[in-house]
Amino acid sequence: MITGSKELIRDMNSHLILEMILKEGTISRAALAKSSGLTKATVSAIVQKLIEQNLVIEAGNDNTSLGRKPILLAFHANCGYALSIDVNANTISAMICNLKGENCHLKLYPNHAGREEIIPLLITIIRDMTASLEATPYGVVGIGLGIHGTVYENQVTFTPYSSYEQLPFQEALEQEFGIPIYLENEANLSVIGEHTFYYHTPNLIGISIHTGIGVGILMNNQLYTGANGNAGEFGHSIIEPDGRPCPCGNSGCLEQYASERSILTQFAGLKGLEHADIDSFVAACHKQDDDALSLLDDFIRYMSYGINNLLNTFNPDMIVINSSFTTYFPEVLRQIQDRLQNRMRMHCILVPSGLQDTSILLGAACLCIRQFLGIQHLKLRKPQGKPF
């Protein structure tokens, strides 16, 4: 039994109704009353308030042949915007979308900013992204920053490949724009995006393989971040004792062997190049280059070691892998699965990312939307087409 003030209960009921409308897409007042267990009068009062707040609109009539056709309700997705920014070591990607993750507009910016320049650069990017927005009832409801490092209580506490620790991102950007700022680890945002738009299973792990290797953990539909935000630092699990040094302070960490950064750096060294990108590596694999194929096999081998450990530790329903290697070489996923010897592999599905390059940005948008609407669970349809 839920007890509390009338205001609290009314607020909880409003959030419940709004969450149901978002989940269903369109639904009638009568269907809301039946599914929620609330009286028709209570539902009607809540819906009227949501309409007055520009959060819900009437969207035509239900297609029924029995009696009076009920009016369908829908979430007013275009009442505001969410702005997402993925702050990577070398690039910054930014995306603006409506409050259902639709009508996405994305830009990519180079990032050569050091510790003193990164906040001014983000201010410039935010101004650029919001300069031509059409007026809406709520404007930009939140800005979500994806950080390639550890985040705790909206503060950056560790970034292995940049100097952004302890910078006042939230304070500086909120003072500049008057918009709520939310910071979160990129792998956590990635798994939020996958869970919201693609894979709705309650116990989900997302492996994000880019500059480093991070893991986002959803347990019973809730993000698990640990006591101080360090849960999911999968790339810093040791798989080679006394191996290659890592910025985290340890040696032999997984991301020194199987991250995209590591694989491409090794490939460049073997070929006598200053730099190698994913396109040149993929081209070499297609040409059956021995060095490239050997490194791809290393990726498969090391990831199978790590995923075995994840299966033992978390026993998830599903593991999503987000990596250029699995995107360009879909057979890699099956090869990793074949190398898993853990008996629990029969109870866990290994799947590719459904959102790929947009998972972090869409996850950040979801975070902003949930905070603005005051709802815990957000399940949306995957945006149609690519937001690029």
C-alpha positions in Angstrom: 0.0 0.0 0.0 1.4 3.4 -0.9 0.9 6.2 1.6 1.8 9.8 1.6 0.4 13.3 0.9 -2.3 13.8 -1.6 0.1 15.9 -3.7 2.6 13.1 -3.8 0.1 10.5 -4.8 -1.3 12.8 -7.5 2.2 13.4 -8.8 3.0 9.7 -8.8 -0.3 9.0 -10.7 0.5 11.7 -13.3 3.9 10.1 -13.9 2.3 6.7 -14.2 -0.2 7.9 -16.8 2.5 9.7 -18.7 4.7 6.7 -18.7 1.9 4.5 -20.0 1.1 7.0 -22.8 4.7 7.0 -23.9 4.9 3.2 -23.8 1.8 2.7 -25.8 2.2 5.4 -28.4 -1.5 6.2 -28.5 -4.1 5.1 -26.0 -7.6 6.2 -24.9 -8.6 7.5 -21.4 -10.7 4.3 -20.9 -7.8 2.1 -21.6 -5.6 4.1 -19.3 -8.1 3.7 -16.5 -8.4 0.0 -17.1 -4.6 -0.6 -17.2 -3.7 1.7 -14.3 -6.4 0.7 -12.0 -7.3 4.4 -11.4 -10.9 5.6 -11.7 -12.0 7.2 -15.0 -12.5 10.5 -13.2 -9.0 10.5 -11.9 -7.5 9.6 -15.3 -9.6 12.3 -17.0 -8.4 14.9 -14.5 -4.7 13.9 -14.9 -5.0 13.8 -18.7 -6.6 17.3 -18.8 -3.7 18.7 -16.7 -1.1 17.0 -19.0 -2.8 18.5 -22.0 -2.8 22.0 -20.3 1.0 21.4 -19.7 1.5 20.7 -23.4 2.8 17.2 -22.6 -0.1 15.3 -24.1 -2.2 15.9 -27.2 -5.4 14.3 -28.6 -4.4 12.3 -31.7 -7.7 11.3 -33.4 -10.1 8.5 -32.7 -9.6 4.8 -32.1 -10.6 2.7 -35.1 -13.3 0.7 -33.5 -16.7 -0.4 -34.9 -18.4 -0.6 -31.5 -20.2 2.5 -30.3 -18.7 5.9 -29.9 -15.1 6.0 -31.0 -12.8 7.0 -28.1 -10.3 9.8 -28.5 -6.7 8.6 -28.5 -4.0 10.4 -26.5 -0.3 10.7 -27.5 2.7 12.2 -25.9 3.5 15.7 -27.3 7.1 14.8 -28.5 7.7 18.2 -30.1 7.0 20.2 -26.9 10.8 20.4 -26.3 14.3 19.2 -27.2 17.0 17.1 -25.7 20.7 17.9 -26.5 23.3 15.1 -26.3 27.0 15.5 -26.5 29.6 12.6 -26.6 32.9 14.0 -25.3 35.5 11.7 -26.8 39.3 12.3 -26.7 39.6 13.2 -30.4 36.1 14.1 -31.5 32.9 15.5 -30.0 29.5 14.5 -31.5 26.4 16.4 -30.6 22.8 15.6 -31.3 19.5 17.5 -30.9 16.2 15.6 -30.9 12.6 15.9 -29.8 11.4 14.3 -26.5 10.9 10.8 -28.1 14.4 10.7 -29.6 13.1 11.6 -33.1 13.8 14.2 -35.7 17.5 13.9 -34.8 20.1 16.4 -36.1 23.8 15.5 -35.5 27.1 17.3 -36.0 30.7 16.1 -35.5 33.4 18.4 -34.2 37.1 17.9 -33.9 38.4 17.9 -30.3 41.9 19.1 -29.6 40.9 20.9 -26.4 42.9 20.5 -23.3 41.8 21.1 -19.7 41.4 24.8 -20.0 39.7 24.8 -23.4 37.1 22.0 -23.2 34.4 24.0 -21.4 34.6 27.0 -23.7 34.5 24.5 -26.7 31.4 22.9 -25.3 29.7 26.3 -24.9 30.5 27.1 -28.5 29.1 23.7 -29.6 25.9 24.1 -27.6 25.3 27.6 -29.1 25.8 26.2 -32.5 23.4 23.3 -32.0 20.7 25.4 -30.5 21.0 28.6 -32.7 18.3 27.7 -35.2 15.8 25.7 -33.1 12.2 26.5 -33.5 10.3 27.8 -30.5 8.6 25.1 -28.4 6.7 25.2 -25.1 9.8 24.0 -23.1 12.8 24.6 -25.3 15.9 22.5 -24.5 14.9 20.5 -21.4 18.3 19.1 -20.6 21.9 18.6 -21.9 23.5 15.2 -21.5 27.2 14.7 -21.6 28.7 11.3 -22.4 32.1 11.1 -20.6 34.7 8.5 -21.6 35.7 7.9 -18.0 34.2 7.6 -14.5 31.4 9.9 -13.4 30.1 10.1 -9.8 27.3 12.5 -8.7 27.5 14.4 -11.9 31.2 15.0 -11.6 34.0 13.6 -13.8 36.4 11.7 -11.4 38.7 9.8 -13.9 39.4 10.1 -17.7 42.3 7.9 -18.8 42.8 9.6 -22.2 42.1 13.2 -21.4 42.7 15.7 -18.7 39.1 16.5 -17.8 38.9 15.1 -14.2 37.2 17.3 -11.6 36.3 20.1 -14.1 33.1 22.0 -13.2 31.1 21.0 -16.3 27.7 21.1 -14.6 28.2 24.4 -12.8 29.8 26.2 -15.7 27.3 25.1 -18.4 24.2 25.5 -16.2 25.4 29.1 -15.3 25.9 29.8 -19.0 22.6 28.4 -20.4 20.2 27.9 -17.4 19.5 24.4 -18.6 19.9 21.2 -16.5 23.2 19.4 -17.3 23.6 15.7 -16.8 26.9 13.9 -16.9 27.2 10.1 -17.3 29.8 7.5 -18.3 29.5 6.7 -22.1 29.0 3.0 -21.6 26.2 3.6 -19.1 24.5 5.9 -21.6 25.0 3.4 -24.4 23.2 0.6 -22.5 20.4 3.1 -21.6 20.0 3.8 -25.2 19.9 0.2 -26.2 17.5 -0.7 -23.5 15.1 2.2 -24.3 15.0 1.8 -28.1 16.0 -1.7 -28.9 16.5 -4.4 -26.3 13.9 -4.2 -23.5 15.2 -7.2 -21.4 15.5 -6.4 -17.7 19.0 -7.7 -17.1 21.2 -6.2 -19.8 24.9 -5.6 -20.2 26.3 -3.3 -22.9 29.9 -3.5 -23.9 31.1 -0.3 -25.4 34.4 -0.7 -27.3 36.0 2.5 -28.6 39.0 4.3 -27.2 38.7 2.1 -24.1 36.3 -0.7 -23.1 33.4 0.1 -20.8 30.4 -1.8 -19.6 26.9 -0.5 -18.8 25.0 -2.7 -16.4 21.2 -2.8 -16.1 19.9 -5.0 -13.3 16.1 -5.4 -13.0 15.8 -2.4 -15.4 17.9 -0.2 -13.1 21.4 1.2 -14.0 24.0 -0.1 -11.6 27.0 2.2 -11.1 28.5 0.9 -7.9 29.4 2.8 -4.7 31.3 5.6 -6.3 30.5 5.3 -10.1 33.3 2.8 -10.9 31.1 -0.2 -11.7 31.5 -1.3 -15.3 35.2 -0.4 -15.8 35.5 -3.6 -17.7 38.5 -2.4 -19.7 40.6 -2.2 -16.6 40.1 -5.8 -15.6 43.5 -7.5 -15.9 43.8 -10.3 -18.4 47.7 -10.3 -18.8 49.5 -10.2 -15.4 52.4 -7.8 -15.6 51.4 -6.9 -19.1 51.2 -3.5 -20.9 51.0 -0.4 -18.6 47.6 1.3 -18.4 46.7 4.9 -17.5 44.6 3.5 -14.6 47.8 2.5 -12.8 47.6 -1.2 -13.4 49.4 -3.4 -16.0 47.8 -5.9 -18.4 44.3 -4.3 -18.6 41.9 -5.6 -21.2 41.6 -2.3 -23.1 45.4 -2.3 -23.7 44.8 -5.4 -25.9 41.3 -5.4 -27.3 40.1 -1.7 -27.5 39.8 -0.1 -30.9 42.5 2.3 -29.9 44.9 -0.6 -29.0 44.2 -2.7 -32.1 44.7 0.2 -34.5 47.8 1.4 -32.7 49.3 -2.1 -32.9 48.3 -2.3 -36.6 50.0 1.0 -37.3 53.2 -0.2 -35.6 53.3 -3.4 -37.5 52.9 -1.5 -40.8 55.3 1.2 -40.0 52.6 3.9 -40.0 52.2 6.9 -37.8 48.5 6.4 -37.6 45.9 3.8 -38.7 42.1 4.3 -38.8 39.3 1.7 -38.8 38.9 2.0 -42.6 42.5 1.1 -43.4 42.3 -1.8 -40.9 39.0 -3.1 -42.4 40.5 -2.9 -45.9 43.6 -4.9 -44.8 41.4 -7.6 -43.3 39.4 -7.9 -46.6 42.7 -8.2 -48.4 43.6 -11.1 -46.0 46.5 -9.2 -44.5 48.1 -11.5 -42.0 48.9 -8.8 -39.4 45.3 -7.4 -39.6 43.7 -10.9 -39.3 46.0 -11.8 -36.4 44.9 -8.7 -34.5 41.3 -9.3 -35.3 41.7 -12.8 -33.8 43.3 -11.3 -30.8 40.3 -9.1 -30.3 38.0 -12.1 -30.5 40.2 -14.1 -28.1 40.5 -11.4 -25.5 36.8 -10.4 -25.6 35.8 -14.0 -25.1 38.0 -14.1 -21.9 36.3 -10.9 -20.7 32.8 -12.0 -21.5 33.3 -15.3 -19.7 34.1 -13.2 -16.6 30.9 -11.1 -17.1 28.8 -14.2 -17.4 30.1 -15.5 -14.1 29.8 -12.2 -12.3 26.4 -10.9 -13.5 24.5 -13.8 -15.2 22.7 -11.3 -17.6 19.8 -12.1 -20.0 21.7 -10.5 -22.9 25.0 -8.9 -23.7 25.1 -6.1 -26.4 28.4 -5.5 -28.1 28.9 -2.0 -29.6 32.2 -2.0 -31.7 33.3 -1.1 -35.2 34.8 -4.6 -35.4 31.4 -6.3 -34.9 29.8 -3.8 -37.2 32.2 -4.3 -40.1 32.7 -8.0 -39.4 29.3 -9.4 -38.2 30.8 -13.0 -38.1 33.0 -11.8 -35.2 30.1 -12.0 -32.8 29.5 -15.7 -33.6 33.3 -16.4 -33.3 33.3 -14.8 -29.8 30.3 -16.9 -28.8 32.0 -20.1 -30.1 35.0 -19.4 -27.8 32.9 -19.0 -24.7 33.3 -22.2 -22.6 31.2 -21.0 -19.7 28.1 -23.2 -19.0 26.0 -20.1 -18.5 26.5 -19.0 -22.1 23.4 -21.1 -22.9 21.3 -18.7 -20.8 22.7 -15.5 -22.3 22.2 -14.0 -25.8 25.1 -12.2 -27.4 23.8 -9.5 -29.8 25.2 -6.6 -31.8 24.3 -3.0 -31.0 21.0 -1.9 -32.5 22.0 1.8 -32.3 25.7 1.6 -33.1 27.3 5.1 -33.3 24.1 6.8 -31.9 23.8 4.7 -28.7 25.6 7.1 -26.5 23.8 10.1 -27.8 20.4 8.5 -27.7 21.1 7.3 -24.2 22.0 10.8 -23.1 18.7 12.0 -24.6 16.8 9.4 -22.7 18.5 10.6 -19.5 17.4 14.2 -20.1 13.9 13.2 -21.1 13.4 11.0 -18.0 14.6 13.7 -15.7 12.4 16.3 -17.3 9.3 14.1 -17.2 10.0 12.6 -13.8 9.6 9.0 -15.0 11.8 6.0 -14.3 11.1 3.7 -17.2 11.2 5.0 -20.8 10.6 2.6 -23.6 10.4 4.0 -27.1 10.4 2.8 -30.7 13.8 2.9 -32.5 14.1 6.2 -34.5 13.4 5.6 -38.2 16.4 6.1 -40.4 19.8 7.2 -39.4 20.1 10.5 -37.5 23.3 11.3 -39.5 
